[in-house]
Amino acid sequence: MLQKVVEYLVQNPDEKEKLIEGKLNLIGLTKIEQKAVLDVLQSPDVFSPLLYW
């Protein structure tokens, strides 16, 4: 499920921005999973978040 969430956010940059701004919730993911998703999406060192999965 976590991989699908990341894939969706990568394919939908508007949704990714909403998540980063705190306007979107990741219901169904634990707090640790939510933090991991945000960390990956906000990391300037990663070319593509999908490299982590």
Residue pairs with C-beta under 8 A, 6 or more apart in sequence:
1 28
1 29
2 29
2 33
2 36
2 37
2 53
3 53
5 26
5 29
5 37
6 37
6 40
6 41
6 49
6 50
6 52
6 53
7 50
8 15
9 15
9 16
9 19
9 37
9 41
9 49
10 16
10 48
10 49
10 50
15 24
16 41
18 24
19 26
19 37
19 38
19 41
20 38
20 41
20 42
26 33
26 34
26 37
29 37
40 46
40 49
40 52
41 49
43 49
46 52
